[in-house]
């Protein structure tokens, strides 16, 4: 989300190398560049002005610790100010009320409210162990009700029956009664997308808020909306008693200004980030980690937590034992590794959390790498058990059959097998004494395994 801003901010401090301390003169040009970077990232002008003034007030005359260069000291000040701007008031979701706790989602058309409703419901069930009931009050787009029903079925989360003939307030009242009767912990209410200039629709969402008295009213906003997000935030903040913000599509090619602006405009904290299309692609917003990502420091803590949560430990230990015994790495093993990577959001999600210098070392990845992972899984799935275990048996006719079965070309099958043989050779080195892993890493030269590059 912050690629352009990150690249700008990580280079603007280069001119400060060799200076003994930060002065108004030698940081003036740097802060002008920071200001331009923020404006280009669609951060609202009032937010930019306050941010620059705060950084300048703290940085000028700052005594530099012996272990820090002036550039590093300024980065630290910018990091702390980014945390302050984005993180003021950040807190856990508030569920401290008599069940069912009502959560109301509101926002512009196309912001991703319906998908976000399903994501939050899944998060509540998996992380908070809550029974959740979903309901849609979008009578203007029956497909939204059907979409929520299908998402509920897919995730095993209950959804109230679609009733597009009723008024939104009546649908919400019936859903609340059903949540009470069913002893649900949370009722999550999806609303129709509306333009902030559409007064009748804004009145409708006001009535929903007054009727349901939600414990949380979350403003769902598209990270890629730029200044439109700021204008919408003002309108929804005036119409509703907002309690928090959810930023969607934060994995897209966005400038990132919404994250820095919306919190300040609404006066409400960002609680969640939508970071992909999958139902699991929802992160609790953590300003310190987001500030680190913006400044190219990566988010290794989140990456570690994700690995712990999503990697099958039993499978990993089984694989490690197999390698330690010197057994051959086969295509079943490659498929398992690819599925683990896919479950973590693919290469794009992984690279985003790495510090900039490590991501650069692992560079050279093709643009369609995540699609390539899915293609490789499809090819392996088209093989027989014997072919996966003994890849050397895959001759020309078998390759043609596998390509047809996976909807790919023979060249794709050939490329996978070639990459697999390289990986198999490296994996053999892992079981050959203490130097095995070191030799493998030197062979790779800091790059990702060839099957993923």
Order of alpha helices (4+ residues) and beta strands (2+ residues): alpha-alpha-alpha-alpha-beta-alpha-beta-alpha-beta-alpha-beta-alpha-beta-alpha-beta-alpha-beta-beta-alpha-alpha-alpha-alpha-alpha-alpha-alpha-alpha-alpha-alpha-alpha
